Structure formats: C-alpha cells, structure tokens
Amino acid sequence: MADLPELFPGFRSETIEGDGTPIHCRIGGEGPPLVCLHGFPQTHAMWHRIAPALATRYTVVLPDLRGYGQSGLAGPGADATAYSKRAMAKDIVAVMNRLGFPRFRIAGHDRGARVAYRLAFDFPEAVEKLAVLDVIPTMAMWDRFDVKRAMKTYHWLFLAQPEPMPELLIARAPVQYQDYTLASWTKSGNLSAFDERALAHYRAFYAEVPRMHATCEDYRAGATADWDDDREDAAAGRKIAAPTYVIWGSHGIPATGEGILTIWEDWADTVDGQPVDGGHFVCEEAPDETLAALLLFFEDPEEAGGTEVG
C-alpha cells in the first residue's frame, strides 16, 4: 500500500499501540492537537485536501481505524464487538495519550464520526471540541430507517449480515463494489471527486480480504453493540458535553427527512453546523467549504487569524 507522502507534505507516518491494536497514523503540524478520523470505505488519505492547511494551526493526527488502511486487525477469534465504536474510541484515546495529548479536538467523517462521538460520550474529559461530518447518531439512523433512507444506505443492512455472506459476495469484485459505493454517495454520481492516488490507497486496503472482513464487522457492530451503547446513553439522559459542530453534504447521506441539527440537539448540549455543497464525501467534494467551517469552529479567540482557505 503506497505511503502517499506527496499528498501529506511535512507529515510523518508512525504506528502507535492503541488499545491492544497497532494504529497507523500520519502526523504533521504544530499547535494544539487535532485528531481526524476517516470513514468507510476509505483510509486516513481522505483528509489529504484538508489536513495540510489544518497543520498550519494544529498538530494533526490522522489514524487509520482498526481494521482499516495500515492499522492492525482485531485478534484471532474476536467478534464484531472488537470493531465497535467504543473499542475504536479506546484505540484513539490510547494513541493520543502516547503522543502526550490527553485532551484534544476531534473531527470524524462517516464511521470515524461515530467513533468520535462515542469517544466524546465515553471520555468527556478528553474532548475539547467535536466535529461530525455527514452523519446522524447510530440510534437515530436506525430509528429513521424508512424506505428512502434504506435505499440510500442499504449497506447498513447488507454488511451487517452474518459472516460469511457479505464477504463472499464482495470478494468476487472488491474494487467494483468499492468504486460503486464511493461513486453512488457523491453529488456527481461518479468518481471525479477523488484523487487517483487516494483512490488507489482505498482500493489497495479493501482488496485485502481480512480488512474487507473487518469493515463488515464494523457494520455488524453498528447493528448491535453501537446501537445498544446509544440506547443506553439516551435512556440515561446523557448528552455530549463538548461543543459539537455538524457538517453535512447538501446531497449527502443524512440529507433526508427532518433537520439534521434538530436530531443532534437530542445528543449534545451545544450544537451548531452547516451544509456544504456536495455529497457524502465533503472533505473531497467540497474541501474549501469544509476546511473553512472546521477552522472557524476549532479555533479559540486567541488563535484567530492567519490561515487563508481556498
């Protein structure tokens, strides 16, 4: 799998022990710590159009989630719980602590956003600010699973089917399935938004059967452990304490049904946000808008000024 240094000038690659799983990270910049988490079916490379600018203000940490990219897999005999967002959040906290950052800002897209908000629930002392990109909470998603949403996000049901059925079907044509998935969630309906080098990185990881299996386990956890964790928090009346900012694509996955901010207000104490012009992959389809929103949200008054966007 290519290391892609040309997409991340000034960044270094490092593998750091998570919560029992080695986590590959790309790290660059100086300043307060900011960790950015990718989603499915991608790797940390999805941040390549935004991370260099963020690194002018922050120490940016870009992990591959466990099972994805160049990070380790769960141990032999592990079930889907090993790919729950709670387990993945523990990896991120462990990595950041080993880097000397017990408290940090965090942004996540897609599955990475689910890891990020679970981390904010489970480790409130660690999260200074939280940004979630093109998602609504897992419980809210399942509770609103009507025909229109199911057609757009059928993979939630398909990938969560018992092993080995999804794995057997995807293994026959992993690149075609991944390309179809990526294209179908963009505003344009094709792959034009993706840099060919980043796209090759996504394809290389997904073509490895154990990693493709890990992504299925991720979705099996989404239909079981993750849903249960959300229900437990909702029943207890718990909310995310960190200021929360929601960014979504005007043609993205959550852009169906009721207001996205209204949904998030049930899950976090302080919520704001905005749409950007694009589909699900806002960091690659609308990088300037997304970057500007993240910079404005994450900055403290004393940090304001300096970085141009665009």
RABELSUL-V257797 format. One record per residue. RES is the residue in one small letter. D_CENTER is the distance of its C-alpha to the mean C-alpha in whole Angstrom. Layout:
BEGIN
RES_D_CENTER + RES_D_CENTER
END
This chain:
BEGIN
m_20 + a_21 + d_20 + l_19 + p_21 + e_22 + l_19 + f_18 + p_22 + g_23 + f_20 + r_20 + s_19 + e_19 + t_19 + i_19 + e_19 + g_17 + d_18 + g_20 + t_18 + p_18 + i_15 + h_15 + c_14 + r_15 + i_17 + g_19 + g_20 + e_22 + g_22 + p_20 + p_17 + l_14 + v_11 + c_8 + l_4 + h_4 + g_4 + f_7 + p_10 + q_9 + t_9 + h_9 + a_12 + m_10 + w_10 + h_14 + r_15 + i_14 + a_14 + p_18 + a_19 + l_17 + a_18 + t_22 + r_21 + y_19 + t_18 + v_15 + v_13 + l_10 + p_10 + d_10 + l_8 + r_12 + g_13 + y_11 + g_13 + q_15 + s_15 + g_17 + l_17 + a_18 + g_22 + p_25 + g_25 + a_22 + d_21 + a_18 + t_18 + a_17 + y_13 + s_13 + k_10 + r_14 + a_14 + m_11 + a_11 + k_15 + d_14 + i_12 + v_15 + a_17 + v_16 + m_16 + n_20 + r_21 + l_20 + g_22 + f_20 + p_20 + r_19 + f_16 + r_14 + i_10 + a_8 + g_4 + h_3 + d_4 + r_4 + g_2 + a_4 + r_7 + v_7 + a_7 + y_10 + r_12 + l_12 + a_14 + f_16 + d_17 + f_17 + p_18 + e_20 + a_18 + v_16 + e_18 + k_15 + l_12 + a_10 + v_8 + l_8 + d_9 + v_9 + i_12 + p_12 + t_13 + m_17 + a_17 + m_16 + w_18 + d_21 + r_21 + f_21 + d_24 + v_25 + k_23 + r_20 + a_20 + m_21 + k_18 + t_16 + y_19 + h_16 + w_15 + l_19 + f_20 + l_17 + a_18 + q_22 + p_24 + e_24 + p_25 + m_25 + p_22 + e_22 + l_25 + l_25 + i_22 + a_24 + r_26 + a_24 + p_21 + v_21 + q_22 + y_20 + q_17 + d_18 + y_19 + t_16 + l_14 + a_18 + s_18 + w_15 + t_16 + k_19 + s_21 + g_21 + n_21 + l_19 + s_21 + a_18 + f_17 + d_18 + e_20 + r_20 + a_16 + l_17 + a_19 + h_16 + y_14 + r_17 + a_19 + f_16 + y_16 + a_20 + e_20 + v_21 + p_20 + r_16 + m_16 + h_18 + a_15 + t_13 + c_15 + e_16 + d_12 + y_13 + r_17 + a_15 + g_13 + a_17 + t_19 + a_18 + d_15 + w_17 + d_20 + d_18 + d_17 + r_21 + e_22 + d_21 + a_22 + a_25 + a_26 + g_25 + r_22 + k_20 + i_17 + a_20 + a_18 + p_18 + t_15 + y_14 + v_13 + i_12 + w_13 + g_14 + s_18 + h_18 + g_14 + i_14 + p_14 + a_17 + t_20 + g_22 + e_22 + g_21 + i_17 + l_18 + t_21 + i_19 + w_17 + e_20 + d_21 + w_18 + a_18 + d_21 + t_21 + v_18 + d_19 + g_17 + q_18 + p_17 + v_17 + d_19 + g_17 + g_15 + h_11 + f_10 + v_12 + c_11 + e_13 + e_15 + a_16 + p_15 + d_18 + e_18 + t_14 + l_15 + a_18 + a_17 + l_14 + l_18 + l_20 + f_18 + f_17 + e_21 + d_23 + p_27 + e_28 + e_25 + a_26 + g_27 + g_27 + t_24 + e_25 + v_22 + g_23
END
